[in-house]
Amino acid sequence: MIYLNRMLRKGRRLSSYRTEGGAEVDLVIEREDDILGIEIKSGRGVARAETRGLFSLMETVGSYKPVRKWVIYGGDRRQLLDNGVHVLPYLEALRELERS
């Protein structure tokens, strides 16, 4: 809750994203210069197919602002998938959100 309050004080707009076709993004953070789409997974691994909603979001709002794509997961290693999606462990993601 502390991180959420800090983001709101920074003027971030928080929402989620879902299409009629079933594409979804768990958390969308609109910032001054970009939009951060975040998928949240409890597992220790991330499959490329789990990033589909992030690309749907990018197609929808990408002409408005650049979209950064993250998956936050229960693993312990930061990764960059071959499709450009950043995969971050929970605690590392929270620290990075606090800095931005």
C-alpha positions in Angstrom: 0.0 0.0 0.0 2.9 2.4 0.7 4.1 2.0 -2.9 0.6 2.7 -4.2 0.3 5.8 -2.2 3.6 7.1 -3.4 2.6 6.6 -7.0 -0.7 8.4 -6.5 1.2 11.3 -4.9 3.4 11.5 -8.0 0.3 12.0 -10.2 0.3 8.5 -11.7 -3.0 7.2 -13.1 -3.6 3.6 -12.3 -6.0 1.3 -14.2 -6.2 -2.1 -15.8 -6.9 -3.2 -19.4 -9.1 -5.8 -20.9 -10.6 -6.3 -24.4 -13.7 -8.1 -25.5 -11.3 -10.6 -27.1 -9.9 -11.5 -23.7 -6.5 -9.7 -23.9 -5.7 -8.1 -20.5 -3.1 -6.3 -18.5 -3.2 -6.5 -14.7 -1.9 -3.0 -14.0 -1.5 0.0 -16.3 0.4 3.0 -14.9 0.1 6.2 -17.0 3.0 8.5 -16.3 4.0 11.8 -17.7 6.2 10.5 -20.5 5.0 6.9 -21.0 2.6 4.1 -20.1 3.8 1.1 -18.1 1.8 -2.1 -18.7 2.4 -4.7 -16.0 1.4 -8.4 -16.0 1.7 -10.0 -12.6 2.4 -13.7 -12.4 2.8 -15.8 -9.2 5.0 -18.5 -10.8 8.7 -18.7 -11.1 8.7 -18.7 -14.9 7.1 -16.6 -17.7 6.0 -17.9 -21.0 6.1 -15.6 -24.1 2.4 -16.3 -24.6 1.7 -14.6 -21.3 2.7 -11.2 -22.8 -0.1 -11.1 -25.4 -2.1 -8.5 -23.4 0.9 -6.1 -23.2 1.1 -6.0 -27.0 -2.6 -5.5 -27.3 -2.3 -2.5 -25.0 0.6 -1.2 -27.1 -1.5 -1.4 -30.2 -4.4 0.5 -28.5 -2.5 3.3 -26.9 1.0 3.2 -28.5 0.3 6.2 -30.7 -0.7 8.3 -27.7 2.4 7.5 -25.5 5.2 4.9 -25.6 4.4 1.7 -23.8 6.9 -0.1 -21.6 6.1 -3.7 -21.0 6.8 -5.6 -17.8 6.0 -8.9 -16.3 6.5 -9.1 -12.5 6.9 -12.7 -11.3 7.9 -14.9 -8.4 11.3 -15.8 -9.8 14.6 -14.3 -8.7 16.3 -13.3 -12.0 15.7 -10.2 -14.2 15.2 -11.1 -17.8 14.6 -9.5 -21.2 12.4 -11.7 -23.4 13.1 -11.9 -27.1 9.9 -9.8 -27.8 11.3 -6.9 -25.7 9.3 -7.5 -22.5 11.1 -7.0 -19.3 10.6 -9.7 -16.6 11.4 -8.6 -13.1 11.2 -10.3 -9.7 8.6 -8.7 -7.3 10.9 -6.8 -5.0 13.1 -5.5 -7.8 10.1 -4.2 -9.6 8.8 -2.5 -6.5 12.1 -0.8 -6.0 12.2 0.3 -9.6 8.7 1.7 -9.5 9.6 3.7 -6.4 12.5 5.3 -8.2 10.5 6.3 -11.3 
